[in-house]
Structures are given as structure tokens and as C-alpha cells.
Amino acid sequence: MRYYIDQSGKIENTKSLTVVAYAGDKTKSLKISAVEKRKLLKILKITTERKKLITYELFATLVFIIIKDEKINEVTIDVEYKGHEGSVKNFIKNNFIKLNRKIPDVSFELITKNSPAHKVAIDRFRGVRKADIIVDAREVLKYLF
């Protein structure tokens, strides 16, 4: 089964929360608050030399967190950061390798507003429904270092 992943609320927008969601034969969503994103960015800007990659690494880490415990063979991620798909894919792949888990086939394409993944993400972003997972800075940092 192929899963589709979408994001609502960009990671770099630190005034609003971010939701990452997937849809396939089931759905799941993950939320990180604006406060937690600011904490992360503050820590990472101090400790990371690759400042330009922080946004992509955080996005990839959130994608990883939401799919890491699922038996997913294929995942299609919305093109959120055009031109940086290779970086996002590598960050996801490296986290699977660290945990010695099977790496799903990762691809990228535009996910439309009619997509079930978009509907899940936007509903959680708007508070229509609660997110399945709420992460904080500490949880995300576990997979970054």
C-alpha cells in the first residue's frame, strides 16, 4: 500500500503549529506547536553548521517519526521544498538506518487539496480533529543527533 504525506503549516513559520499527516488504508497525523518549533530552531542554529538544511531536516524528521512504526513499503511526500527532495529523502533514509529498520520507497509529487492526506493535515491544523501524535522538541532531537 502506498501512503501519501502532506504538511499543513510550514516548519519555518514559527508563529503557527505544523501538522504532518499521511493517508493510505489508514490515516495518522502528527503535530508540533509553534513554541516547540522555536525551541528546536534555537538549539539547532547554535549547534548545527548546516543552517540552510535545518528546515528540510526537521521536515524529514517529522515524516520519519510519523511513519517509523508503520509497515509502509511506499510513501509519496508532497513537494514542500522544491529542489530539496534529495536532502529530505536522505534524512528519512538515515533515520531508518539508525534504527535498523526497512527503508520504504520514498517519492515526491504534488499532493492536491483533494487528496485524503491534505484533508487529514488541514483538519488537524485547523483543530477540527485532534492529532494522533504530539511531539515536542526533545522527541524530535532524539532523531537529529
MODELLER restraints for C-alpha pairs under 7 A, 6 or more apart:
rsr = mdl.restraints
at = mdl.atoms
rsr.add(forms.Gaussian(group=physical.xy_distance, feature=features.Distance(at['CA:1:A'], at['CA:24:A']), mean=6.89, stdev=0.5))
rsr.add(forms.Gaussian(group=physical.xy_distance, feature=features.Distance(at['CA:1:A'], at['CA:72:A']), mean=6.97, stdev=0.5))
rsr.add(forms.Gaussian(group=physical.xy_distance, feature=features.Distance(at['CA:1:A'], at['CA:73:A']), mean=6.76, stdev=0.5))
rsr.add(forms.Gaussian(group=physical.xy_distance, feature=features.Distance(at['CA:1:A'], at['CA:74:A']), mean=6.72, stdev=0.5))
rsr.add(forms.Gaussian(group=physical.xy_distance, feature=features.Distance(at['CA:2:A'], at['CA:24:A']), mean=6.19, stdev=0.5))
rsr.add(forms.Gaussian(group=physical.xy_distance, feature=features.Distance(at['CA:2:A'], at['CA:73:A']), mean=6.87, stdev=0.5))
rsr.add(forms.Gaussian(group=physical.xy_distance, feature=features.Distance(at['CA:2:A'], at['CA:74:A']), mean=4.77, stdev=0.5))
rsr.add(forms.Gaussian(group=physical.xy_distance, feature=features.Distance(at['CA:2:A'], at['CA:75:A']), mean=5.54, stdev=0.5))
rsr.add(forms.Gaussian(group=physical.xy_distance, feature=features.Distance(at['CA:3:A'], at['CA:22:A']), mean=6.24, stdev=0.5))
rsr.add(forms.Gaussian(group=physical.xy_distance, feature=features.Distance(at['CA:3:A'], at['CA:23:A']), mean=5.54, stdev=0.5))
rsr.add(forms.Gaussian(group=physical.xy_distance, feature=features.Distance(at['CA:3:A'], at['CA:24:A']), mean=4.52, stdev=0.5))
rsr.add(forms.Gaussian(group=physical.xy_distance, feature=features.Distance(at['CA:3:A'], at['CA:74:A']), mean=6.33, stdev=0.5))
rsr.add(forms.Gaussian(group=physical.xy_distance, feature=features.Distance(at['CA:3:A'], at['CA:75:A']), mean=4.74, stdev=0.5))
rsr.add(forms.Gaussian(group=physical.xy_distance, feature=features.Distance(at['CA:3:A'], at['CA:76:A']), mean=6.17, stdev=0.5))
rsr.add(forms.Gaussian(group=physical.xy_distance, feature=features.Distance(at['CA:4:A'], at['CA:22:A']), mean=5.30, stdev=0.5))
rsr.add(forms.Gaussian(group=physical.xy_distance, feature=features.Distance(at['CA:4:A'], at['CA:23:A']), mean=5.39, stdev=0.5))
rsr.add(forms.Gaussian(group=physical.xy_distance, feature=features.Distance(at['CA:4:A'], at['CA:24:A']), mean=6.45, stdev=0.5))
rsr.add(forms.Gaussian(group=physical.xy_distance, feature=features.Distance(at['CA:4:A'], at['CA:75:A']), mean=5.78, stdev=0.5))
rsr.add(forms.Gaussian(group=physical.xy_distance, feature=features.Distance(at['CA:4:A'], at['CA:76:A']), mean=4.79, stdev=0.5))
rsr.add(forms.Gaussian(group=physical.xy_distance, feature=features.Distance(at['CA:4:A'], at['CA:77:A']), mean=5.86, stdev=0.5))
rsr.add(forms.Gaussian(group=physical.xy_distance, feature=features.Distance(at['CA:4:A'], at['CA:117:A']), mean=5.93, stdev=0.5))
rsr.add(forms.Gaussian(group=physical.xy_distance, feature=features.Distance(at['CA:5:A'], at['CA:20:A']), mean=6.99, stdev=0.5))
rsr.add(forms.Gaussian(group=physical.xy_distance, feature=features.Distance(at['CA:5:A'], at['CA:21:A']), mean=5.56, stdev=0.5))
rsr.add(forms.Gaussian(group=physical.xy_distance, feature=features.Distance(at['CA:5:A'], at['CA:22:A']), mean=4.32, stdev=0.5))
rsr.add(forms.Gaussian(group=physical.xy_distance, feature=features.Distance(at['CA:5:A'], at['CA:23:A']), mean=6.72, stdev=0.5))
rsr.add(forms.Gaussian(group=physical.xy_distance, feature=features.Distance(at['CA:5:A'], at['CA:76:A']), mean=6.16, stdev=0.5))
rsr.add(forms.Gaussian(group=physical.xy_distance, feature=features.Distance(at['CA:5:A'], at['CA:77:A']), mean=4.70, stdev=0.5))
rsr.add(forms.Gaussian(group=physical.xy_distance, feature=features.Distance(at['CA:5:A'], at['CA:78:A']), mean=6.09, stdev=0.5))
rsr.add(forms.Gaussian(group=physical.xy_distance, feature=features.Distance(at['CA:5:A'], at['CA:117:A']), mean=5.79, stdev=0.5))
rsr.add(forms.Gaussian(group=physical.xy_distance, feature=features.Distance(at['CA:6:A'], at['CA:20:A']), mean=5.83, stdev=0.5))
rsr.add(forms.Gaussian(group=physical.xy_distance, feature=features.Distance(at['CA:6:A'], at['CA:21:A']), mean=5.56, stdev=0.5))
rsr.add(forms.Gaussian(group=physical.xy_distance, feature=features.Distance(at['CA:6:A'], at['CA:22:A']), mean=6.46, stdev=0.5))
rsr.add(forms.Gaussian(group=physical.xy_distance, feature=features.Distance(at['CA:6:A'], at['CA:77:A']), mean=6.37, stdev=0.5))
rsr.add(forms.Gaussian(group=physical.xy_distance, feature=features.Distance(at['CA:6:A'], at['CA:78:A']), mean=5.40, stdev=0.5))
rsr.add(forms.Gaussian(group=physical.xy_distance, feature=features.Distance(at['CA:6:A'], at['CA:111:A']), mean=6.95, stdev=0.5))
rsr.add(forms.Gaussian(group=physical.xy_distance, feature=features.Distance(at['CA:6:A'], at['CA:117:A']), mean=5.64, stdev=0.5))
rsr.add(forms.Gaussian(group=physical.xy_distance, feature=features.Distance(at['CA:6:A'], at['CA:118:A']), mean=5.57, stdev=0.5))
rsr.add(forms.Gaussian(group=physical.xy_distance, feature=features.Distance(at['CA:6:A'], at['CA:121:A']), mean=6.43, stdev=0.5))
rsr.add(forms.Gaussian(group=physical.xy_distance, feature=features.Distance(at['CA:7:A'], at['CA:19:A']), mean=5.57, stdev=0.5))
rsr.add(forms.Gaussian(group=physical.xy_distance, feature=features.Distance(at['CA:7:A'], at['CA:20:A']), mean=4.46, stdev=0.5))
rsr.add(forms.Gaussian(group=physical.xy_distance, feature=features.Distance(at['CA:7:A'], at['CA:21:A']), mean=6.43, stdev=0.5))
rsr.add(forms.Gaussian(group=physical.xy_distance, feature=features.Distance(at['CA:7:A'], at['CA:121:A']), mean=6.12, stdev=0.5))
rsr.add(forms.Gaussian(group=physical.xy_distance, feature=features.Distance(at['CA:8:A'], at['CA:18:A']), mean=5.81, stdev=0.5))
rsr.add(forms.Gaussian(group=physical.xy_distance, feature=features.Distance(at['CA:8:A'], at['CA:19:A']), mean=5.16, stdev=0.5))
rsr.add(forms.Gaussian(group=physical.xy_distance, feature=features.Distance(at['CA:8:A'], at['CA:20:A']), mean=6.56, stdev=0.5))
rsr.add(forms.Gaussian(group=physical.xy_distance, feature=features.Distance(at['CA:8:A'], at['CA:121:A']), mean=5.70, stdev=0.5))
rsr.add(forms.Gaussian(group=physical.xy_distance, feature=features.Distance(at['CA:8:A'], at['CA:122:A']), mean=5.84, stdev=0.5))
rsr.add(forms.Gaussian(group=physical.xy_distance, feature=features.Distance(at['CA:8:A'], at['CA:125:A']), mean=6.25, stdev=0.5))
rsr.add(forms.Gaussian(group=physical.xy_distance, feature=features.Distance(at['CA:9:A'], at['CA:16:A']), mean=6.56, stdev=0.5))
rsr.add(forms.Gaussian(group=physical.xy_distance, feature=features.Distance(at['CA:9:A'], at['CA:17:A']), mean=6.04, stdev=0.5))
rsr.add(forms.Gaussian(group=physical.xy_distance, feature=features.Distance(at['CA:9:A'], at['CA:18:A']), mean=4.48, stdev=0.5))
rsr.add(forms.Gaussian(group=physical.xy_distance, feature=features.Distance(at['CA:9:A'], at['CA:19:A']), mean=6.40, stdev=0.5))
rsr.add(forms.Gaussian(group=physical.xy_distance, feature=features.Distance(at['CA:10:A'], at['CA:18:A']), mean=6.04, stdev=0.5))
rsr.add(forms.Gaussian(group=physical.xy_distance, feature=features.Distance(at['CA:11:A'], at['CA:18:A']), mean=6.05, stdev=0.5))
rsr.add(forms.Gaussian(group=physical.xy_distance, feature=features.Distance(at['CA:11:A'], at['CA:55:A']), mean=6.43, stdev=0.5))
rsr.add(forms.Gaussian(group=physical.xy_distance, feature=features.Distance(at['CA:11:A'], at['CA:59:A']), mean=6.81, stdev=0.5))
rsr.add(forms.Gaussian(group=physical.xy_distance, feature=features.Distance(at['CA:12:A'], at['CA:55:A']), mean=6.33, stdev=0.5))
rsr.add(forms.Gaussian(group=physical.xy_distance, feature=features.Distance(at['CA:14:A'], at['CA:34:A']), mean=5.07, stdev=0.5))
rsr.add(forms.Gaussian(group=physical.xy_distance, feature=features.Distance(at['CA:14:A'], at['CA:37:A']), mean=6.20, stdev=0.5))
rsr.add(forms.Gaussian(group=physical.xy_distance, feature=features.Distance(at['CA:14:A'], at['CA:38:A']), mean=5.94, stdev=0.5))
rsr.add(forms.Gaussian(group=physical.xy_distance, feature=features.Distance(at['CA:15:A'], at['CA:34:A']), mean=5.51, stdev=0.5))
rsr.add(forms.Gaussian(group=physical.xy_distance, feature=features.Distance(at['CA:16:A'], at['CA:33:A']), mean=6.90, stdev=0.5))
rsr.add(forms.Gaussian(group=physical.xy_distance, feature=features.Distance(at['CA:16:A'], at['CA:34:A']), mean=4.91, stdev=0.5))
rsr.add(forms.Gaussian(group=physical.xy_distance, feature=features.Distance(at['CA:17:A'], at['CA:32:A']), mean=5.76, stdev=0.5))
rsr.add(forms.Gaussian(group=physical.xy_distance, feature=features.Distance(at['CA:17:A'], at['CA:33:A']), mean=4.33, stdev=0.5))
rsr.add(forms.Gaussian(group=physical.xy_distance, feature=features.Distance(at['CA:17:A'], at['CA:34:A']), mean=4.63, stdev=0.5))
rsr.add(forms.Gaussian(group=physical.xy_distance, feature=features.Distance(at['CA:18:A'], at['CA:31:A']), mean=5.74, stdev=0.5))
rsr.add(forms.Gaussian(group=physical.xy_distance, feature=features.Distance(at['CA:18:A'], at['CA:32:A']), mean=5.44, stdev=0.5))
rsr.add(forms.Gaussian(group=physical.xy_distance, feature=features.Distance(at['CA:18:A'], at['CA:33:A']), mean=6.50, stdev=0.5))
rsr.add(forms.Gaussian(group=physical.xy_distance, feature=features.Distance(at['CA:19:A'], at['CA:29:A']), mean=6.75, stdev=0.5))
rsr.add(forms.Gaussian(group=physical.xy_distance, feature=features.Distance(at['CA:19:A'], at['CA:30:A']), mean=5.54, stdev=0.5))
rsr.add(forms.Gaussian(group=physical.xy_distance, feature=features.Distance(at['CA:19:A'], at['CA:31:A']), mean=4.51, stdev=0.5))
rsr.add(forms.Gaussian(group=physical.xy_distance, feature=features.Distance(at['CA:19:A'], at['CA:32:A']), mean=6.62, stdev=0.5))
rsr.add(forms.Gaussian(group=physical.xy_distance, feature=features.Distance(at['CA:19:A'], at['CA:121:A']), mean=5.84, stdev=0.5))
rsr.add(forms.Gaussian(group=physical.xy_distance, feature=features.Distance(at['CA:19:A'], at['CA:124:A']), mean=6.83, stdev=0.5))
rsr.add(forms.Gaussian(group=physical.xy_distance, feature=features.Distance(at['CA:19:A'], at['CA:125:A']), mean=5.89, stdev=0.5))
rsr.add(forms.Gaussian(group=physical.xy_distance, feature=features.Distance(at['CA:20:A'], at['CA:29:A']), mean=5.74, stdev=0.5))
rsr.add(forms.Gaussian(group=physical.xy_distance, feature=features.Distance(at['CA:20:A'], at['CA:30:A']), mean=5.26, stdev=0.5))
rsr.add(forms.Gaussian(group=physical.xy_distance, feature=features.Distance(at['CA:20:A'], at['CA:31:A']), mean=6.58, stdev=0.5))
rsr.add(forms.Gaussian(group=physical.xy_distance, feature=features.Distance(at['CA:20:A'], at['CA:62:A']), mean=6.95, stdev=0.5))
rsr.add(forms.Gaussian(group=physical.xy_distance, feature=features.Distance(at['CA:20:A'], at['CA:63:A']), mean=6.78, stdev=0.5))
rsr.add(forms.Gaussian(group=physical.xy_distance, feature=features.Distance(at['CA:20:A'], at['CA:121:A']), mean=6.08, stdev=0.5))
rsr.add(forms.Gaussian(group=physical.xy_distance, feature=features.Distance(at['CA:21:A'], at['CA:28:A']), mean=5.61, stdev=0.5))
rsr.add(forms.Gaussian(group=physical.xy_distance, feature=features.Distance(at['CA:21:A'], at['CA:29:A']), mean=4.10, stdev=0.5))
rsr.add(forms.Gaussian(group=physical.xy_distance, feature=features.Distance(at['CA:21:A'], at['CA:30:A']), mean=6.17, stdev=0.5))
rsr.add(forms.Gaussian(group=physical.xy_distance, feature=features.Distance(at['CA:21:A'], at['CA:117:A']), mean=6.04, stdev=0.5))
rsr.add(forms.Gaussian(group=physical.xy_distance, feature=features.Distance(at['CA:21:A'], at['CA:120:A']), mean=6.20, stdev=0.5))
rsr.add(forms.Gaussian(group=physical.xy_distance, feature=features.Distance(at['CA:21:A'], at['CA:121:A']), mean=5.06, stdev=0.5))
rsr.add(forms.Gaussian(group=physical.xy_distance, feature=features.Distance(at['CA:22:A'], at['CA:28:A']), mean=5.52, stdev=0.5))
rsr.add(forms.Gaussian(group=physical.xy_distance, feature=features.Distance(at['CA:22:A'], at['CA:29:A']), mean=6.48, stdev=0.5))
rsr.add(forms.Gaussian(group=physical.xy_distance, feature=features.Distance(at['CA:22:A'], at['CA:117:A']), mean=5.08, stdev=0.5))
rsr.add(forms.Gaussian(group=physical.xy_distance, feature=features.Distance(at['CA:23:A'], at['CA:116:A']), mean=5.91, stdev=0.5))
rsr.add(forms.Gaussian(group=physical.xy_distance, feature=features.Distance(at['CA:23:A'], at['CA:117:A']), mean=4.72, stdev=0.5))
rsr.add(forms.Gaussian(group=physical.xy_distance, feature=features.Distance(at['CA:28:A'], at['CA:132:A']), mean=6.09, stdev=0.5))
rsr.add(forms.Gaussian(group=physical.xy_distance, feature=features.Distance(at['CA:29:A'], at['CA:121:A']), mean=6.71, stdev=0.5))
rsr.add(forms.Gaussian(group=physical.xy_distance, feature=features.Distance(at['CA:29:A'], at['CA:131:A']), mean=5.19, stdev=0.5))
rsr.add(forms.Gaussian(group=physical.xy_distance, feature=features.Distance(at['CA:29:A'], at['CA:132:A']), mean=5.22, stdev=0.5))
rsr.add(forms.Gaussian(group=physical.xy_distance, feature=features.Distance(at['CA:29:A'], at['CA:133:A']), mean=6.29, stdev=0.5))
rsr.add(forms.Gaussian(group=physical.xy_distance, feature=features.Distance(at['CA:30:A'], at['CA:66:A']), mean=6.40, stdev=0.5))
rsr.add(forms.Gaussian(group=physical.xy_distance, feature=features.Distance(at['CA:30:A'], at['CA:131:A']), mean=5.61, stdev=0.5))
rsr.add(forms.Gaussian(group=physical.xy_distance, feature=features.Distance(at['CA:30:A'], at['CA:132:A']), mean=5.95, stdev=0.5))
rsr.add(forms.Gaussian(group=physical.xy_distance, feature=features.Distance(at['CA:30:A'], at['CA:133:A']), mean=4.54, stdev=0.5))
rsr.add(forms.Gaussian(group=physical.xy_distance, feature=features.Distance(at['CA:30:A'], at['CA:134:A']), mean=5.69, stdev=0.5))
rsr.add(forms.Gaussian(group=physical.xy_distance, feature=features.Distance(at['CA:31:A'], at['CA:131:A']), mean=6.05, stdev=0.5))
rsr.add(forms.Gaussian(group=physical.xy_distance, feature=features.Distance(at['CA:31:A'], at['CA:133:A']), mean=6.23, stdev=0.5))
rsr.add(forms.Gaussian(group=physical.xy_distance, feature=features.Distance(at['CA:31:A'], at['CA:134:A']), mean=4.85, stdev=0.5))
rsr.add(forms.Gaussian(group=physical.xy_distance, feature=features.Distance(at['CA:31:A'], at['CA:135:A']), mean=6.29, stdev=0.5))
rsr.add(forms.Gaussian(group=physical.xy_distance, feature=features.Distance(at['CA:32:A'], at['CA:134:A']), mean=5.96, stdev=0.5))
rsr.add(forms.Gaussian(group=physical.xy_distance, feature=features.Distance(at['CA:32:A'], at['CA:135:A']), mean=5.37, stdev=0.5))
rsr.add(forms.Gaussian(group=physical.xy_distance, feature=features.Distance(at['CA:32:A'], at['CA:136:A']), mean=6.30, stdev=0.5))
rsr.add(forms.Gaussian(group=physical.xy_distance, feature=features.Distance(at['CA:36:A'], at['CA:136:A']), mean=5.59, stdev=0.5))
rsr.add(forms.Gaussian(group=physical.xy_distance, feature=features.Distance(at['CA:36:A'], at['CA:137:A']), mean=5.28, stdev=0.5))
rsr.add(forms.Gaussian(group=physical.xy_distance, feature=features.Distance(at['CA:37:A'], at['CA:137:A']), mean=6.85, stdev=0.5))
rsr.add(forms.Gaussian(group=physical.xy_distance, feature=features.Distance(at['CA:39:A'], at['CA:137:A']), mean=6.44, stdev=0.5))
rsr.add(forms.Gaussian(group=physical.xy_distance, feature=features.Distance(at['CA:40:A'], at['CA:137:A']), mean=5.49, stdev=0.5))
rsr.add(forms.Gaussian(group=physical.xy_distance, feature=features.Distance(at['CA:45:A'], at['CA:51:A']), mean=6.19, stdev=0.5))
rsr.add(forms.Gaussian(group=physical.xy_distance, feature=features.Distance(at['CA:56:A'], at['CA:87:A']), mean=6.92, stdev=0.5))
rsr.add(forms.Gaussian(group=physical.xy_distance, feature=features.Distance(at['CA:56:A'], at['CA:88:A']), mean=5.73, stdev=0.5))
rsr.add(forms.Gaussian(group=physical.xy_distance, feature=features.Distance(at['CA:57:A'], at['CA:88:A']), mean=6.40, stdev=0.5))
rsr.add(forms.Gaussian(group=physical.xy_distance, feature=features.Distance(at['CA:57:A'], at['CA:91:A']), mean=6.18, stdev=0.5))
rsr.add(forms.Gaussian(group=physical.xy_distance, feature=features.Distance(at['CA:60:A'], at['CA:88:A']), mean=5.16, stdev=0.5))
rsr.add(forms.Gaussian(group=physical.xy_distance, feature=features.Distance(at['CA:60:A'], at['CA:91:A']), mean=5.90, stdev=0.5))
rsr.add(forms.Gaussian(group=physical.xy_distance, feature=features.Distance(at['CA:60:A'], at['CA:92:A']), mean=5.51, stdev=0.5))
rsr.add(forms.Gaussian(group=physical.xy_distance, feature=features.Distance(at['CA:61:A'], at['CA:92:A']), mean=6.54, stdev=0.5))
rsr.add(forms.Gaussian(group=physical.xy_distance, feature=features.Distance(at['CA:61:A'], at['CA:140:A']), mean=6.85, stdev=0.5))
rsr.add(forms.Gaussian(group=physical.xy_distance, feature=features.Distance(at['CA:61:A'], at['CA:143:A']), mean=6.82, stdev=0.5))
rsr.add(forms.Gaussian(group=physical.xy_distance, feature=features.Distance(at['CA:64:A'], at['CA:92:A']), mean=5.66, stdev=0.5))
rsr.add(forms.Gaussian(group=physical.xy_distance, feature=features.Distance(at['CA:72:A'], at['CA:104:A']), mean=6.16, stdev=0.5))
rsr.add(forms.Gaussian(group=physical.xy_distance, feature=features.Distance(at['CA:73:A'], at['CA:104:A']), mean=4.60, stdev=0.5))
rsr.add(forms.Gaussian(group=physical.xy_distance, feature=features.Distance(at['CA:73:A'], at['CA:105:A']), mean=6.06, stdev=0.5))
rsr.add(forms.Gaussian(group=physical.xy_distance, feature=features.Distance(at['CA:74:A'], at['CA:104:A']), mean=5.24, stdev=0.5))
rsr.add(forms.Gaussian(group=physical.xy_distance, feature=features.Distance(at['CA:74:A'], at['CA:105:A']), mean=4.60, stdev=0.5))
rsr.add(forms.Gaussian(group=physical.xy_distance, feature=features.Distance(at['CA:74:A'], at['CA:106:A']), mean=6.07, stdev=0.5))
rsr.add(forms.Gaussian(group=physical.xy_distance, feature=features.Distance(at['CA:75:A'], at['CA:104:A']), mean=6.71, stdev=0.5))
rsr.add(forms.Gaussian(group=physical.xy_distance, feature=features.Distance(at['CA:75:A'], at['CA:105:A']), mean=6.17, stdev=0.5))
rsr.add(forms.Gaussian(group=physical.xy_distance, feature=features.Distance(at['CA:75:A'], at['CA:106:A']), mean=5.05, stdev=0.5))
rsr.add(forms.Gaussian(group=physical.xy_distance, feature=features.Distance(at['CA:75:A'], at['CA:107:A']), mean=6.36, stdev=0.5))
rsr.add(forms.Gaussian(group=physical.xy_distance, feature=features.Distance(at['CA:76:A'], at['CA:106:A']), mean=5.93, stdev=0.5))
rsr.add(forms.Gaussian(group=physical.xy_distance, feature=features.Distance(at['CA:76:A'], at['CA:107:A']), mean=4.78, stdev=0.5))
rsr.add(forms.Gaussian(group=physical.xy_distance, feature=features.Distance(at['CA:76:A'], at['CA:108:A']), mean=5.20, stdev=0.5))
rsr.add(forms.Gaussian(group=physical.xy_distance, feature=features.Distance(at['CA:76:A'], at['CA:109:A']), mean=6.66, stdev=0.5))
rsr.add(forms.Gaussian(group=physical.xy_distance, feature=features.Distance(at['CA:77:A'], at['CA:107:A']), mean=6.25, stdev=0.5))
rsr.add(forms.Gaussian(group=physical.xy_distance, feature=features.Distance(at['CA:77:A'], at['CA:108:A']), mean=4.77, stdev=0.5))
rsr.add(forms.Gaussian(group=physical.xy_distance, feature=features.Distance(at['CA:77:A'], at['CA:109:A']), mean=6.36, stdev=0.5))
rsr.add(forms.Gaussian(group=physical.xy_distance, feature=features.Distance(at['CA:78:A'], at['CA:108:A']), mean=5.75, stdev=0.5))
rsr.add(forms.Gaussian(group=physical.xy_distance, feature=features.Distance(at['CA:78:A'], at['CA:109:A']), mean=5.33, stdev=0.5))
rsr.add(forms.Gaussian(group=physical.xy_distance, feature=features.Distance(at['CA:78:A'], at['CA:110:A']), mean=5.06, stdev=0.5))
rsr.add(forms.Gaussian(group=physical.xy_distance, feature=features.Distance(at['CA:78:A'], at['CA:111:A']), mean=5.09, stdev=0.5))
rsr.add(forms.Gaussian(group=physical.xy_distance, feature=features.Distance(at['CA:79:A'], at['CA:108:A']), mean=5.80, stdev=0.5))
rsr.add(forms.Gaussian(group=physical.xy_distance, feature=features.Distance(at['CA:79:A'], at['CA:109:A']), mean=5.56, stdev=0.5))
rsr.add(forms.Gaussian(group=physical.xy_distance, feature=features.Distance(at['CA:79:A'], at['CA:110:A']), mean=5.41, stdev=0.5))
rsr.add(forms.Gaussian(group=physical.xy_distance, feature=features.Distance(at['CA:89:A'], at['CA:106:A']), mean=6.66, stdev=0.5))
rsr.add(forms.Gaussian(group=physical.xy_distance, feature=features.Distance(at['CA:93:A'], at['CA:103:A']), mean=6.22, stdev=0.5))
rsr.add(forms.Gaussian(group=physical.xy_distance, feature=features.Distance(at['CA:95:A'], at['CA:143:A']), mean=6.79, stdev=0.5))
rsr.add(forms.Gaussian(group=physical.xy_distance, feature=features.Distance(at['CA:96:A'], at['CA:102:A']), mean=6.70, stdev=0.5))
rsr.add(forms.Gaussian(group=physical.xy_distance, feature=features.Distance(at['CA:96:A'], at['CA:103:A']), mean=5.85, stdev=0.5))
rsr.add(forms.Gaussian(group=physical.xy_distance, feature=features.Distance(at['CA:123:A'], at['CA:129:A']), mean=5.97, stdev=0.5))
rsr.add(forms.Gaussian(group=physical.xy_distance, feature=features.Distance(at['CA:124:A'], at['CA:130:A']), mean=5.76, stdev=0.5))
rsr.add(forms.Gaussian(group=physical.xy_distance, feature=features.Distance(at['CA:124:A'], at['CA:131:A']), mean=5.69, stdev=0.5))
